[in-house]
């Protein structure tokens, strides 16, 4: 069991695996920050339409 954990950790922390993961994380955070104002605007428009 111990051996599997260290093998998985070695694969995960390999630069070939870690760099795309970090790039994807940054991409998703930027995308989320860009969509947040659009979501707020749509919510405000929906509230105005209901009242």
Secondary structure, DSSP 8 states (H G I E B T S, - for coil): -HHHHHHHHHHHTSHHHHHHHHHHHHHHHHHHHHHHHHHHHHHHHHHHHH-
